[in-house]
Amino acid sequence: SGFEQFGGGFGAQDNKGQDQHAEIAVDLASVYSGDDYSIKLNVPVRQPDGSVDYENKTLKIKIPKGITDGKQIRLAGQGSAGIGGGKNGDLFLKVKIRHDPNIRIEGADVYQTVNIAPWEAALGGKINVSTPAGTLGVTIPKNSKSGSNLRLKGKGIPAKQAGDLYLTLNIVNPDITDSNREAVTKAYEQLKQAFADTSINR
C-alpha cells in the first residue's frame, strides 16, 4: 500500500495544471505604499469529461510595497486545473507600473521632471514638489541649469534596497497674460541689459 500511495502522489504531481501568465498594471503610488487590487481573468478550467472551458474569475491581489517594474507575483494554485486530482498550476502576474509622463523608472530609481522658473534657477531657493514619495521641500541650488538632477537618497521605490528619486530640473518661461504683459516685458528688457556683455553658445 505504501507503493500505491507513492504512485498516487507521483501521478498527482505529474498531472499538475499548467501555469498561467498575465500582466497587472499597478499605479506608482501603490508600489510606494503597498495596496490591494482586483483582477479579472479568463481562466481555463478542466471539465469532468476532460474538455477545457473558460471561466471568468475575479482575484484579489496584494501588491507588495517596493515591488519593481517587470517583477512577478506568484499566486499558488490559481493557474489551470490539474488532471485527475493533480494540483492546480500557479498564476504568475508580471507587474507593469503606471506613472505620469514626467516620470521615468529605472529599477528602483525614479526620475521626475520638475518645471522651475528662470529666477528660481538663477537665485536658488526652496520649493515644494509633489512626488510619488509625497510633497517634499527641495532646495534649488543657485545658478541651476536645465537638465541637472537633484538626488533625493532613498526616496525612490522602497524596494529591499530603496532606490533614489532624481528630480530633473526643467527651466520654463511662465505664461504671459494681458494682466502681466507690461511688467514682464519690462523685466525682460532689464534682463537683456544686464546680460548685454554676455555671449551665448548656440
PyMOL CGO cylinders between C-alpha atoms (Angstrom):
from pymol import cmd
from pymol.cgo import CYLINDER

trace = [
    CYLINDER, 0.00, 0.00, 0.00, 2.99, 2.23, 0.61, 0.3, 1, 1, 1, 1, 1, 1,
    CYLINDER, 2.99, 2.23, 0.61, 3.90, 1.80, -3.04, 0.3, 1, 1, 1, 1, 1, 1,
    CYLINDER, 3.90, 1.80, -3.04, 0.36, 2.75, -4.15, 0.3, 1, 1, 1, 1, 1, 1,
    CYLINDER, 0.36, 2.75, -4.15, 0.46, 5.89, -2.03, 0.3, 1, 1, 1, 1, 1, 1,
    CYLINDER, 0.46, 5.89, -2.03, 3.78, 6.79, -3.58, 0.3, 1, 1, 1, 1, 1, 1,
    CYLINDER, 3.78, 6.79, -3.58, 2.41, 6.08, -7.06, 0.3, 1, 1, 1, 1, 1, 1,
    CYLINDER, 2.41, 6.08, -7.06, -0.68, 8.20, -6.39, 0.3, 1, 1, 1, 1, 1, 1,
    CYLINDER, -0.68, 8.20, -6.39, 1.43, 11.09, -5.13, 0.3, 1, 1, 1, 1, 1, 1,
    CYLINDER, 1.43, 11.09, -5.13, 3.72, 10.87, -8.13, 0.3, 1, 1, 1, 1, 1, 1,
    CYLINDER, 3.72, 10.87, -8.13, 0.79, 10.73, -10.56, 0.3, 1, 1, 1, 1, 1, 1,
    CYLINDER, 0.79, 10.73, -10.56, -0.91, 13.73, -8.97, 0.3, 1, 1, 1, 1, 1, 1,
    CYLINDER, -0.91, 13.73, -8.97, 2.31, 15.73, -9.26, 0.3, 1, 1, 1, 1, 1, 1,
    CYLINDER, 2.31, 15.73, -9.26, 2.61, 14.62, -12.87, 0.3, 1, 1, 1, 1, 1, 1,
    CYLINDER, 2.61, 14.62, -12.87, -0.91, 15.83, -13.70, 0.3, 1, 1, 1, 1, 1, 1,
    CYLINDER, -0.91, 15.83, -13.70, -0.38, 19.34, -12.33, 0.3, 1, 1, 1, 1, 1, 1,
    CYLINDER, -0.38, 19.34, -12.33, -2.30, 22.00, -14.24, 0.3, 1, 1, 1, 1, 1, 1,
    CYLINDER, -2.30, 22.00, -14.24, -0.44, 24.44, -16.44, 0.3, 1, 1, 1, 1, 1, 1,
    CYLINDER, -0.44, 24.44, -16.44, 0.97, 27.66, -15.01, 0.3, 1, 1, 1, 1, 1, 1,
    CYLINDER, 0.97, 27.66, -15.01, -0.70, 30.78, -16.34, 0.3, 1, 1, 1, 1, 1, 1,
    CYLINDER, -0.70, 30.78, -16.34, 0.96, 34.14, -17.02, 0.3, 1, 1, 1, 1, 1, 1,
    CYLINDER, 0.96, 34.14, -17.02, -0.71, 37.55, -17.09, 0.3, 1, 1, 1, 1, 1, 1,
    CYLINDER, -0.71, 37.55, -17.09, 0.19, 41.22, -16.60, 0.3, 1, 1, 1, 1, 1, 1,
    CYLINDER, 0.19, 41.22, -16.60, -1.15, 43.55, -13.93, 0.3, 1, 1, 1, 1, 1, 1,
    CYLINDER, -1.15, 43.55, -13.93, -0.99, 47.35, -14.27, 0.3, 1, 1, 1, 1, 1, 1,
    CYLINDER, -0.99, 47.35, -14.27, -0.21, 48.97, -10.92, 0.3, 1, 1, 1, 1, 1, 1,
    CYLINDER, -0.21, 48.97, -10.92, -0.08, 52.68, -10.02, 0.3, 1, 1, 1, 1, 1, 1,
    CYLINDER, -0.08, 52.68, -10.02, 3.28, 54.00, -8.88, 0.3, 1, 1, 1, 1, 1, 1,
    CYLINDER, 3.28, 54.00, -8.88, 1.65, 55.23, -5.65, 0.3, 1, 1, 1, 1, 1, 1,
    CYLINDER, 1.65, 55.23, -5.65, 0.63, 51.62, -4.85, 0.3, 1, 1, 1, 1, 1, 1,
    CYLINDER, 0.63, 51.62, -4.85, 4.24, 50.49, -5.19, 0.3, 1, 1, 1, 1, 1, 1,
    CYLINDER, 4.24, 50.49, -5.19, 5.28, 53.09, -2.59, 0.3, 1, 1, 1, 1, 1, 1,
    CYLINDER, 5.28, 53.09, -2.59, 2.64, 52.04, -0.05, 0.3, 1, 1, 1, 1, 1, 1,
    CYLINDER, 2.64, 52.04, -0.05, 1.50, 48.52, -0.95, 0.3, 1, 1, 1, 1, 1, 1,
    CYLINDER, 1.50, 48.52, -0.95, -2.12, 48.08, -2.00, 0.3, 1, 1, 1, 1, 1, 1,
    CYLINDER, -2.12, 48.08, -2.00, -4.98, 45.69, -2.74, 0.3, 1, 1, 1, 1, 1, 1,
    CYLINDER, -4.98, 45.69, -2.74, -6.04, 45.15, -6.35, 0.3, 1, 1, 1, 1, 1, 1,
    CYLINDER, -6.04, 45.15, -6.35, -8.76, 43.11, -8.05, 0.3, 1, 1, 1, 1, 1, 1,
    CYLINDER, -8.76, 43.11, -8.05, -8.03, 41.47, -11.37, 0.3, 1, 1, 1, 1, 1, 1,
    CYLINDER, -8.03, 41.47, -11.37, -10.50, 39.80, -13.74, 0.3, 1, 1, 1, 1, 1, 1,
    CYLINDER, -10.50, 39.80, -13.74, -9.13, 36.81, -15.62, 0.3, 1, 1, 1, 1, 1, 1,
    CYLINDER, -9.13, 36.81, -15.62, -10.44, 34.34, -18.16, 0.3, 1, 1, 1, 1, 1, 1,
    CYLINDER, -10.44, 34.34, -18.16, -9.14, 31.09, -16.66, 0.3, 1, 1, 1, 1, 1, 1,
    CYLINDER, -9.14, 31.09, -16.66, -9.09, 27.68, -18.39, 0.3, 1, 1, 1, 1, 1, 1,
    CYLINDER, -9.09, 27.68, -18.39, -10.92, 25.11, -16.23, 0.3, 1, 1, 1, 1, 1, 1,
    CYLINDER, -10.92, 25.11, -16.23, -10.88, 21.39, -17.00, 0.3, 1, 1, 1, 1, 1, 1,
    CYLINDER, -10.88, 21.39, -17.00, -14.39, 19.89, -17.07, 0.3, 1, 1, 1, 1, 1, 1,
    CYLINDER, -14.39, 19.89, -17.07, -15.23, 16.38, -15.69, 0.3, 1, 1, 1, 1, 1, 1,
    CYLINDER, -15.23, 16.38, -15.69, -15.28, 14.99, -19.25, 0.3, 1, 1, 1, 1, 1, 1,
    CYLINDER, -15.28, 14.99, -19.25, -11.69, 16.20, -19.78, 0.3, 1, 1, 1, 1, 1, 1,
    CYLINDER, -11.69, 16.20, -19.78, -12.54, 19.15, -22.03, 0.3, 1, 1, 1, 1, 1, 1,
    CYLINDER, -12.54, 19.15, -22.03, -11.38, 22.66, -21.18, 0.3, 1, 1, 1, 1, 1, 1,
    CYLINDER, -11.38, 22.66, -21.18, -13.79, 25.53, -20.68, 0.3, 1, 1, 1, 1, 1, 1,
    CYLINDER, -13.79, 25.53, -20.68, -13.02, 29.16, -19.81, 0.3, 1, 1, 1, 1, 1, 1,
    CYLINDER, -13.02, 29.16, -19.81, -14.46, 30.85, -16.74, 0.3, 1, 1, 1, 1, 1, 1,
    CYLINDER, -14.46, 30.85, -16.74, -14.27, 34.46, -15.59, 0.3, 1, 1, 1, 1, 1, 1,
    CYLINDER, -14.27, 34.46, -15.59, -12.59, 34.76, -12.25, 0.3, 1, 1, 1, 1, 1, 1,
    CYLINDER, -12.59, 34.76, -12.25, -12.03, 37.82, -10.04, 0.3, 1, 1, 1, 1, 1, 1,
    CYLINDER, -12.03, 37.82, -10.04, -8.96, 37.59, -7.84, 0.3, 1, 1, 1, 1, 1, 1,
    CYLINDER, -8.96, 37.59, -7.84, -7.98, 39.90, -5.01, 0.3, 1, 1, 1, 1, 1, 1,
    CYLINDER, -7.98, 39.90, -5.01, -4.26, 40.55, -5.06, 0.3, 1, 1, 1, 1, 1, 1,
    CYLINDER, -4.26, 40.55, -5.06, -1.96, 42.14, -2.51, 0.3, 1, 1, 1, 1, 1, 1,
    CYLINDER, -1.96, 42.14, -2.51, 0.60, 44.36, -4.24, 0.3, 1, 1, 1, 1, 1, 1,
    CYLINDER, 0.60, 44.36, -4.24, 3.71, 44.22, -2.06, 0.3, 1, 1, 1, 1, 1, 1,
    CYLINDER, 3.71, 44.22, -2.06, 5.29, 47.54, -1.15, 0.3, 1, 1, 1, 1, 1, 1,
    CYLINDER, 5.29, 47.54, -1.15, 8.55, 48.13, -3.03, 0.3, 1, 1, 1, 1, 1, 1,
    CYLINDER, 8.55, 48.13, -3.03, 7.89, 45.79, -5.98, 0.3, 1, 1, 1, 1, 1, 1,
    CYLINDER, 7.89, 45.79, -5.98, 9.65, 46.98, -9.14, 0.3, 1, 1, 1, 1, 1, 1,
    CYLINDER, 9.65, 46.98, -9.14, 8.59, 47.04, -12.79, 0.3, 1, 1, 1, 1, 1, 1,
    CYLINDER, 8.59, 47.04, -12.79, 8.67, 43.64, -14.51, 0.3, 1, 1, 1, 1, 1, 1,
    CYLINDER, 8.67, 43.64, -14.51, 8.80, 41.61, -11.27, 0.3, 1, 1, 1, 1, 1, 1,
    CYLINDER, 8.80, 41.61, -11.27, 6.33, 38.74, -10.92, 0.3, 1, 1, 1, 1, 1, 1,
    CYLINDER, 6.33, 38.74, -10.92, 3.79, 37.97, -8.21, 0.3, 1, 1, 1, 1, 1, 1,
    CYLINDER, 3.79, 37.97, -8.21, 3.12, 34.22, -7.85, 0.3, 1, 1, 1, 1, 1, 1,
    CYLINDER, 3.12, 34.22, -7.85, -0.34, 33.07, -6.85, 0.3, 1, 1, 1, 1, 1, 1,
    CYLINDER, -0.34, 33.07, -6.85, -0.09, 29.39, -5.96, 0.3, 1, 1, 1, 1, 1, 1,
    CYLINDER, -0.09, 29.39, -5.96, -2.88, 27.17, -7.29, 0.3, 1, 1, 1, 1, 1, 1,
    CYLINDER, -2.88, 27.17, -7.29, -4.55, 29.93, -9.35, 0.3, 1, 1, 1, 1, 1, 1,
    CYLINDER, -4.55, 29.93, -9.35, -3.43, 28.59, -12.73, 0.3, 1, 1, 1, 1, 1, 1,
    CYLINDER, -3.43, 28.59, -12.73, -5.15, 25.88, -14.79, 0.3, 1, 1, 1, 1, 1, 1,
    CYLINDER, -5.15, 25.88, -14.79, -6.88, 22.97, -13.07, 0.3, 1, 1, 1, 1, 1, 1,
    CYLINDER, -6.88, 22.97, -13.07, -4.93, 19.73, -12.75, 0.3, 1, 1, 1, 1, 1, 1,
    CYLINDER, -4.93, 19.73, -12.75, -5.97, 16.45, -14.36, 0.3, 1, 1, 1, 1, 1, 1,
    CYLINDER, -5.97, 16.45, -14.36, -7.38, 13.57, -12.32, 0.3, 1, 1, 1, 1, 1, 1,
    CYLINDER, -7.38, 13.57, -12.32, -6.81, 15.14, -8.92, 0.3, 1, 1, 1, 1, 1, 1,
    CYLINDER, -6.81, 15.14, -8.92, -3.49, 16.72, -9.88, 0.3, 1, 1, 1, 1, 1, 1,
    CYLINDER, -3.49, 16.72, -9.88, -2.60, 20.07, -8.34, 0.3, 1, 1, 1, 1, 1, 1,
    CYLINDER, -2.60, 20.07, -8.34, -3.68, 23.30, -10.00, 0.3, 1, 1, 1, 1, 1, 1,
    CYLINDER, -3.68, 23.30, -10.00, -0.98, 25.27, -11.76, 0.3, 1, 1, 1, 1, 1, 1,
    CYLINDER, -0.98, 25.27, -11.76, 0.21, 28.65, -10.49, 0.3, 1, 1, 1, 1, 1, 1,
    CYLINDER, 0.21, 28.65, -10.49, -0.59, 32.10, -11.79, 0.3, 1, 1, 1, 1, 1, 1,
    CYLINDER, -0.59, 32.10, -11.79, 2.32, 34.49, -12.40, 0.3, 1, 1, 1, 1, 1, 1,
    CYLINDER, 2.32, 34.49, -12.40, 1.41, 38.17, -12.66, 0.3, 1, 1, 1, 1, 1, 1,
    CYLINDER, 1.41, 38.17, -12.66, 4.02, 40.45, -14.23, 0.3, 1, 1, 1, 1, 1, 1,
    CYLINDER, 4.02, 40.45, -14.23, 3.89, 43.94, -12.69, 0.3, 1, 1, 1, 1, 1, 1,
    CYLINDER, 3.89, 43.94, -12.69, 3.67, 46.91, -15.05, 0.3, 1, 1, 1, 1, 1, 1,
    CYLINDER, 3.67, 46.91, -15.05, 3.94, 50.22, -13.19, 0.3, 1, 1, 1, 1, 1, 1,
    CYLINDER, 3.94, 50.22, -13.19, 1.71, 53.07, -14.42, 0.3, 1, 1, 1, 1, 1, 1,
    CYLINDER, 1.71, 53.07, -14.42, 3.06, 56.58, -13.95, 0.3, 1, 1, 1, 1, 1, 1,
    CYLINDER, 3.06, 56.58, -13.95, 2.75, 60.17, -15.17, 0.3, 1, 1, 1, 1, 1, 1,
    CYLINDER, 2.75, 60.17, -15.17, 4.52, 61.19, -18.41, 0.3, 1, 1, 1, 1, 1, 1,
    CYLINDER, 4.52, 61.19, -18.41, 7.03, 63.34, -16.44, 0.3, 1, 1, 1, 1, 1, 1,
    CYLINDER, 7.03, 63.34, -16.44, 8.30, 60.24, -14.62, 0.3, 1, 1, 1, 1, 1, 1,
    CYLINDER, 8.30, 60.24, -14.62, 10.75, 57.56, -15.73, 0.3, 1, 1, 1, 1, 1, 1,
    CYLINDER, 10.75, 57.56, -15.73, 11.65, 54.43, -13.76, 0.3, 1, 1, 1, 1, 1, 1,
    CYLINDER, 11.65, 54.43, -13.76, 14.96, 52.55, -13.82, 0.3, 1, 1, 1, 1, 1, 1,
    CYLINDER, 14.96, 52.55, -13.82, 14.89, 49.58, -11.44, 0.3, 1, 1, 1, 1, 1, 1,
    CYLINDER, 14.89, 49.58, -11.44, 14.12, 51.11, -8.04, 0.3, 1, 1, 1, 1, 1, 1,
    CYLINDER, 14.12, 51.11, -8.04, 15.28, 54.61, -9.09, 0.3, 1, 1, 1, 1, 1, 1,
    CYLINDER, 15.28, 54.61, -9.09, 12.65, 57.15, -10.09, 0.3, 1, 1, 1, 1, 1, 1,
    CYLINDER, 12.65, 57.15, -10.09, 13.35, 60.17, -12.33, 0.3, 1, 1, 1, 1, 1, 1,
    CYLINDER, 13.35, 60.17, -12.33, 10.86, 63.03, -12.26, 0.3, 1, 1, 1, 1, 1, 1,
    CYLINDER, 10.86, 63.03, -12.26, 10.99, 66.18, -14.39, 0.3, 1, 1, 1, 1, 1, 1,
    CYLINDER, 10.99, 66.18, -14.39, 10.23, 69.31, -12.36, 0.3, 1, 1, 1, 1, 1, 1,
    CYLINDER, 10.23, 69.31, -12.36, 9.47, 72.65, -14.00, 0.3, 1, 1, 1, 1, 1, 1,
    CYLINDER, 9.47, 72.65, -14.00, 11.12, 75.69, -12.44, 0.3, 1, 1, 1, 1, 1, 1,
    CYLINDER, 11.12, 75.69, -12.44, 11.04, 79.38, -13.34, 0.3, 1, 1, 1, 1, 1, 1,
    CYLINDER, 11.04, 79.38, -13.34, 14.19, 81.14, -14.66, 0.3, 1, 1, 1, 1, 1, 1,
    CYLINDER, 14.19, 81.14, -14.66, 14.52, 83.22, -11.48, 0.3, 1, 1, 1, 1, 1, 1,
    CYLINDER, 14.52, 83.22, -11.48, 14.27, 80.08, -9.30, 0.3, 1, 1, 1, 1, 1, 1,
    CYLINDER, 14.27, 80.08, -9.30, 17.13, 78.58, -11.33, 0.3, 1, 1, 1, 1, 1, 1,
    CYLINDER, 17.13, 78.58, -11.33, 19.23, 81.75, -11.09, 0.3, 1, 1, 1, 1, 1, 1,
    CYLINDER, 19.23, 81.75, -11.09, 18.58, 82.71, -7.47, 0.3, 1, 1, 1, 1, 1, 1,
    CYLINDER, 18.58, 82.71, -7.47, 18.01, 79.26, -5.96, 0.3, 1, 1, 1, 1, 1, 1,
    CYLINDER, 18.01, 79.26, -5.96, 15.66, 78.73, -3.06, 0.3, 1, 1, 1, 1, 1, 1,
    CYLINDER, 15.66, 78.73, -3.06, 13.24, 76.25, -1.56, 0.3, 1, 1, 1, 1, 1, 1,
    CYLINDER, 13.24, 76.25, -1.56, 10.24, 74.88, -3.49, 0.3, 1, 1, 1, 1, 1, 1,
    CYLINDER, 10.24, 74.88, -3.49, 7.64, 72.23, -2.68, 0.3, 1, 1, 1, 1, 1, 1,
    CYLINDER, 7.64, 72.23, -2.68, 7.40, 69.39, -5.18, 0.3, 1, 1, 1, 1, 1, 1,
    CYLINDER, 7.40, 69.39, -5.18, 4.65, 66.78, -5.40, 0.3, 1, 1, 1, 1, 1, 1,
    CYLINDER, 4.65, 66.78, -5.40, 6.46, 63.43, -5.83, 0.3, 1, 1, 1, 1, 1, 1,
    CYLINDER, 6.46, 63.43, -5.83, 5.48, 59.74, -5.56, 0.3, 1, 1, 1, 1, 1, 1,
    CYLINDER, 5.48, 59.74, -5.56, 7.11, 59.86, -2.09, 0.3, 1, 1, 1, 1, 1, 1,
    CYLINDER, 7.11, 59.86, -2.09, 4.78, 62.72, -1.06, 0.3, 1, 1, 1, 1, 1, 1,
    CYLINDER, 4.78, 62.72, -1.06, 5.16, 66.51, -1.16, 0.3, 1, 1, 1, 1, 1, 1,
    CYLINDER, 5.16, 66.51, -1.16, 8.81, 67.30, -0.50, 0.3, 1, 1, 1, 1, 1, 1,
    CYLINDER, 8.81, 67.30, -0.50, 10.58, 70.57, 0.27, 0.3, 1, 1, 1, 1, 1, 1,
    CYLINDER, 10.58, 70.57, 0.27, 13.52, 70.81, -2.12, 0.3, 1, 1, 1, 1, 1, 1,
    CYLINDER, 13.52, 70.81, -2.12, 16.33, 73.38, -2.22, 0.3, 1, 1, 1, 1, 1, 1,
    CYLINDER, 16.33, 73.38, -2.22, 17.22, 74.52, -5.74, 0.3, 1, 1, 1, 1, 1, 1,
    CYLINDER, 17.22, 74.52, -5.74, 20.92, 75.46, -5.88, 0.3, 1, 1, 1, 1, 1, 1,
    CYLINDER, 20.92, 75.46, -5.88, 21.82, 78.91, -7.26, 0.3, 1, 1, 1, 1, 1, 1,
    CYLINDER, 21.82, 78.91, -7.26, 22.62, 79.02, -10.98, 0.3, 1, 1, 1, 1, 1, 1,
    CYLINDER, 22.62, 79.02, -10.98, 20.97, 75.66, -11.69, 0.3, 1, 1, 1, 1, 1, 1,
    CYLINDER, 20.97, 75.66, -11.69, 20.96, 74.55, -15.31, 0.3, 1, 1, 1, 1, 1, 1,
    CYLINDER, 20.96, 74.55, -15.31, 18.13, 72.87, -17.20, 0.3, 1, 1, 1, 1, 1, 1,
    CYLINDER, 18.13, 72.87, -17.20, 18.60, 69.09, -17.24, 0.3, 1, 1, 1, 1, 1, 1,
    CYLINDER, 18.60, 69.09, -17.24, 20.56, 68.93, -13.97, 0.3, 1, 1, 1, 1, 1, 1,
    CYLINDER, 20.56, 68.93, -13.97, 19.44, 66.32, -11.42, 0.3, 1, 1, 1, 1, 1, 1,
    CYLINDER, 19.44, 66.32, -11.42, 18.81, 66.74, -7.71, 0.3, 1, 1, 1, 1, 1, 1,
    CYLINDER, 18.81, 66.74, -7.71, 19.24, 63.38, -5.96, 0.3, 1, 1, 1, 1, 1, 1,
    CYLINDER, 19.24, 63.38, -5.96, 16.97, 62.56, -3.04, 0.3, 1, 1, 1, 1, 1, 1,
    CYLINDER, 16.97, 62.56, -3.04, 18.53, 59.48, -1.45, 0.3, 1, 1, 1, 1, 1, 1,
    CYLINDER, 18.53, 59.48, -1.45, 16.17, 56.64, -0.54, 0.3, 1, 1, 1, 1, 1, 1,
    CYLINDER, 16.17, 56.64, -0.54, 13.08, 58.41, -1.94, 0.3, 1, 1, 1, 1, 1, 1,
    CYLINDER, 13.08, 58.41, -1.94, 12.78, 56.08, -4.94, 0.3, 1, 1, 1, 1, 1, 1,
    CYLINDER, 12.78, 56.08, -4.94, 10.80, 52.84, -4.87, 0.3, 1, 1, 1, 1, 1, 1,
    CYLINDER, 10.80, 52.84, -4.87, 11.07, 51.38, -1.34, 0.3, 1, 1, 1, 1, 1, 1,
    CYLINDER, 11.07, 51.38, -1.34, 12.42, 48.01, -2.52, 0.3, 1, 1, 1, 1, 1, 1,
    CYLINDER, 12.42, 48.01, -2.52, 14.61, 45.84, -0.24, 0.3, 1, 1, 1, 1, 1, 1,
    CYLINDER, 14.61, 45.84, -0.24, 17.35, 48.26, -1.23, 0.3, 1, 1, 1, 1, 1, 1,
    CYLINDER, 17.35, 48.26, -1.23, 15.43, 51.53, -1.62, 0.3, 1, 1, 1, 1, 1, 1,
    CYLINDER, 15.43, 51.53, -1.62, 16.02, 53.45, -4.84, 0.3, 1, 1, 1, 1, 1, 1,
    CYLINDER, 16.02, 53.45, -4.84, 16.74, 57.16, -5.15, 0.3, 1, 1, 1, 1, 1, 1,
    CYLINDER, 16.74, 57.16, -5.15, 14.49, 59.88, -6.53, 0.3, 1, 1, 1, 1, 1, 1,
    CYLINDER, 14.49, 59.88, -6.53, 16.12, 62.16, -9.10, 0.3, 1, 1, 1, 1, 1, 1,
    CYLINDER, 16.12, 62.16, -9.10, 14.43, 65.49, -9.81, 0.3, 1, 1, 1, 1, 1, 1,
    CYLINDER, 14.43, 65.49, -9.81, 15.41, 66.65, -13.30, 0.3, 1, 1, 1, 1, 1, 1,
    CYLINDER, 15.41, 66.65, -13.30, 15.16, 70.44, -13.44, 0.3, 1, 1, 1, 1, 1, 1,
    CYLINDER, 15.16, 70.44, -13.44, 13.42, 71.91, -16.48, 0.3, 1, 1, 1, 1, 1, 1,
    CYLINDER, 13.42, 71.91, -16.48, 13.54, 75.71, -16.77, 0.3, 1, 1, 1, 1, 1, 1,
    CYLINDER, 13.54, 75.71, -16.77, 10.33, 77.06, -18.29, 0.3, 1, 1, 1, 1, 1, 1,
    CYLINDER, 10.33, 77.06, -18.29, 9.11, 80.55, -19.09, 0.3, 1, 1, 1, 1, 1, 1,
    CYLINDER, 9.11, 80.55, -19.09, 5.83, 81.27, -17.32, 0.3, 1, 1, 1, 1, 1, 1,
    CYLINDER, 5.83, 81.27, -17.32, 2.83, 82.24, -19.46, 0.3, 1, 1, 1, 1, 1, 1,
    CYLINDER, 2.83, 82.24, -19.46, 2.46, 85.90, -20.33, 0.3, 1, 1, 1, 1, 1, 1,
    CYLINDER, 2.46, 85.90, -20.33, -1.08, 87.18, -19.82, 0.3, 1, 1, 1, 1, 1, 1,
    CYLINDER, -1.08, 87.18, -19.82, -2.77, 90.51, -20.52, 0.3, 1, 1, 1, 1, 1, 1,
    CYLINDER, -2.77, 90.51, -20.52, -2.51, 91.45, -16.84, 0.3, 1, 1, 1, 1, 1, 1,
    CYLINDER, -2.51, 91.45, -16.84, 1.25, 90.86, -16.50, 0.3, 1, 1, 1, 1, 1, 1,
    CYLINDER, 1.25, 90.86, -16.50, 2.43, 91.56, -20.07, 0.3, 1, 1, 1, 1, 1, 1,
    CYLINDER, 2.43, 91.56, -20.07, 3.75, 95.08, -19.38, 0.3, 1, 1, 1, 1, 1, 1,
    CYLINDER, 3.75, 95.08, -19.38, 5.61, 94.17, -16.17, 0.3, 1, 1, 1, 1, 1, 1,
    CYLINDER, 5.61, 94.17, -16.17, 7.09, 91.02, -17.73, 0.3, 1, 1, 1, 1, 1, 1,
    CYLINDER, 7.09, 91.02, -17.73, 8.28, 92.87, -20.86, 0.3, 1, 1, 1, 1, 1, 1,
    CYLINDER, 8.28, 92.87, -20.86, 9.96, 95.46, -18.62, 0.3, 1, 1, 1, 1, 1, 1,
    CYLINDER, 9.96, 95.46, -18.62, 11.63, 92.71, -16.57, 0.3, 1, 1, 1, 1, 1, 1,
    CYLINDER, 11.63, 92.71, -16.57, 12.94, 91.02, -19.75, 0.3, 1, 1, 1, 1, 1, 1,
    CYLINDER, 12.94, 91.02, -19.75, 14.28, 94.38, -21.03, 0.3, 1, 1, 1, 1, 1, 1,
    CYLINDER, 14.28, 94.38, -21.03, 16.19, 94.81, -17.76, 0.3, 1, 1, 1, 1, 1, 1,
    CYLINDER, 16.19, 94.81, -17.76, 17.47, 91.24, -18.04, 0.3, 1, 1, 1, 1, 1, 1,
    CYLINDER, 17.47, 91.24, -18.04, 18.63, 91.90, -21.60, 0.3, 1, 1, 1, 1, 1, 1,
    CYLINDER, 18.63, 91.90, -21.60, 20.58, 94.95, -20.44, 0.3, 1, 1, 1, 1, 1, 1,
    CYLINDER, 20.58, 94.95, -20.44, 22.09, 93.04, -17.50, 0.3, 1, 1, 1, 1, 1, 1,
    CYLINDER, 22.09, 93.04, -17.50, 23.40, 90.40, -19.93, 0.3, 1, 1, 1, 1, 1, 1,
    CYLINDER, 23.40, 90.40, -19.93, 24.43, 92.86, -22.63, 0.3, 1, 1, 1, 1, 1, 1,
    CYLINDER, 24.43, 92.86, -22.63, 28.09, 91.72, -22.50, 0.3, 1, 1, 1, 1, 1, 1,
    CYLINDER, 28.09, 91.72, -22.50, 27.29, 88.00, -22.34, 0.3, 1, 1, 1, 1, 1, 1,
    CYLINDER, 27.29, 88.00, -22.34, 27.51, 85.84, -25.43, 0.3, 1, 1, 1, 1, 1, 1,
    CYLINDER, 27.51, 85.84, -25.43, 25.51, 82.61, -25.58, 0.3, 1, 1, 1, 1, 1, 1,
    CYLINDER, 25.51, 82.61, -25.58, 26.96, 79.49, -27.20, 0.3, 1, 1, 1, 1, 1, 1,
    CYLINDER, 26.96, 79.49, -27.20, 24.42, 78.36, -29.81, 0.3, 1, 1, 1, 1, 1, 1,
]
cmd.load_cgo(trace, "trace")
